[in-house]
Amino acid sequence: MQISRLWLLNFRNYENATLDFADNNLIVGPNGAGKTNVLEAIDILATSRSKIVNGLNKCIRYGQPGFAINGQFAAGDDKSGESTAFTAALRQEHGAGRVIKINEETLSRASELLGRVNSVLFLPSDMEIIHGQPVQRRKYLDIVISQAEPEYCRALQIYVRALKQRNELLKNMRAGQSGDLAVWDAQLADCAARIMTARQEYLEFFARETAQFYNAMGFTGRLTLQYKTKTLSDKQKNLDALQNSRAEDLRFGRTHFGPHTDDFEIYLDENKAAEFCSQGQKRLISIAFKCAEAKIKKQKLDDPPIVLIDDVLLELDLIRLHKIIAAIAPRSQKIFTVTDTGRFAPELLKDMRIIKIENGKLA
């Protein structure tokens, strides 16, 4: 997967800008120039949402009614060696929903965008994978799996809708109204089994690959991951568990059993990373985690993802910096943001397109 051109209209601090990309790119500019906004825009074309702010309305340039972003992409196939060109576009206006197009076709649901643009975004906030709330880890994992496997996204959507309906019914029954939970139990039990099976597969991959990337970067310690779930891969057993927890559910007015309560934790040498690791160690673990994300997306989609890297590597020494660059998704298109080029070796710079930005404009 590669992006050749990105067009931004009233997005963040960009009034109207067009950026062209090569295989390896370095976006250079002072803090606040708008470098990260470029990466955010590409990632929005992959997921239909921002990983930096809640709500796309916050990405609209001040004083404007809305924004539009458009990307020209080429999706490759590792097996055939062929590529297919396409465009992805998203428009957001105040007080209106998103309008998303692939080529000239308007998508009926935002979820239809998942898997079209294959990318991985590295941000300083990635450390939330380690020390954030369980809901943040579940959301991260769900997006990764949904981008690689659309059927997972469908199962998740059905589960979320059924969970909402069951919780509403529980609240009504708690207030004395009559109701039948059986139909929602059946939907939850089936989808829960599919969700848990996929999460377990991906977390086993992340556990193995994150540990390898962490050690390959020159750091010692045994990195492990624990999946915390009560959900089972058997529909009937999940149905039994829902029925067994019904008294507690009715007492509190919410569903206690299911993958919406899942979590995973990362350990370094038997110590919980969130509690015992330094900020530097957490940063390195999160980078290793994102490297593993790039690898599994390449394997699942038979196409190396676009790798978007926002300043997160620049706290490292040069030797480790270059090791990480080499480790991240070989053959992937890479787009870095930096305040200056001084930390990159000349042999790396000679193969990079330098894009200079100042105040939302190409310098």
Secondary structure, DSSP 8 states (H G I E B T S, - for coil): -EEEEEEEEEETTEEEEEEE--SEEEEE--TTSSHHHHHHHHHHHHHSS-SSSSSGGGGB-TT-SEEEEEEEEEEE-TTT--EEEEEEEEEEETTS--EEEETTEE-SSGGGGTTTS-EEEE-GGGGHHHHS-HHHHHHHHHHHHHHH-HHHHHHHHHHHHHHHHHHHHHHHHHTT-----HHHHHHHHHHHHHHHHHHHHHHHHHHHHHHHHHHHTT--S-EEEEEE----S-HHHHHHHHHHTHHHHHHHTS--SSGGG-EEEEEETTEEHHHHS-HHHHHHHHHHHHHHHHHHHHHHHTS--EEEEESTTTTS-HHHHHHHHHHS-TT--EEEEES-STTS-HHHHTTSEEEEEETTEE-
